[in-house]
Amino acid sequence: MNPNAAVTSENLAFSYQERRALDGVSFSVSPGSFFGVLGPNGGGKTTLFRILATLVSGFEGRAQILGHDLASERHAIRENLGVVFQAPSVDPKLTVLENLHLHGHLYGRTGNDLRDASTRALERLGIADRAGQLVEKLSGGLKRRVELAKCLLSQPRVLILDEPSTGLDPGGRRDLWEHLDSLRAEEGVTVLVTTHLMEEAERCDDLIILDEGRVVAAGSPVTLRSAIGGDVVTIRSPEPETLATRITDELGESPVLVDGSLRIEQPNGHVLVKRLMETFQDKIDGISLAKPTLEDVFIRETGHRFWNAS
């Protein structure tokens, strides 16, 4: 395992009775970086999150956080770990400040130390003016900021978030990520986030893509997209199998059938689109040309679309 990494996983595996939720997951997270775990619902993201958050035992393989073994040194890990769950963990009937004080007491902070730390955390997240407001009165985005402010009370070196923008509108999602970027840049916090949103994964320095508990791709978003190269041409046809055979025979291309549509990776996609329309116009219902995305990486590695994955 990498001794210089903030988080490492080596052949991590976990089963729920007969179902294999994680199957040999390995990765390494550099200190102070933004690391993403991208995958569809049921892909294994939340199981991985729960293991790294020290909430699940009985896993196979090894994992370390800040050099501490996840199986045997949980207390040392928890002292340096901040966790934001997918479901809200703030008490809606308490004020913002009361939520922070309650959380701070769990870490043994009291008196002026706790008050000062709470004030700094609220100022850090831009919600000091909401200190006396009941959490149930806040928007989803502001509630997420309260969650982050709670985490800051323990001065975490590693922050793990499970689908943190769930339920947020685009503005709230943008604000959340700006605050996470600021935390990473100004305080050197290592951030690991699970997500099913492509635009969030694109903001990460590095990521792994999970499907059915396995890592199907790993690297920076730029590296993963550049491995496809060129353009992605997608063709809709009433007879896709027949059209695929004709495209191979007549144009020498090798389309792949993905969920009823044909997909071709091509360095000069616009040239191919013209040839396809000239040759098979009566067999094509629709055609699109786009630069590669992380979903295209997922499709190439799994053979099916992200949102159709089960």
PyMOL commands that set and color helices and strands:
alter all, ss='L'
color gray80, all
select helices_A, chain A and resi 45-52+74-78+96-106+111-124+128-130+135-137+140-152+170-187+198-201+221-226+240-251+269-283+294-302
alter helices_A, ss='H'
color red, helices_A
select strands_A, chain A and resi 7-16+19-29+34-38+60-65+68-69+81-84+158-162+190-195+206-211+214-219+231-236+256-258+261-266+286-290
alter strands_A, ss='S'
color yellow, strands_A
deselect
rebuild
show_as cartoon
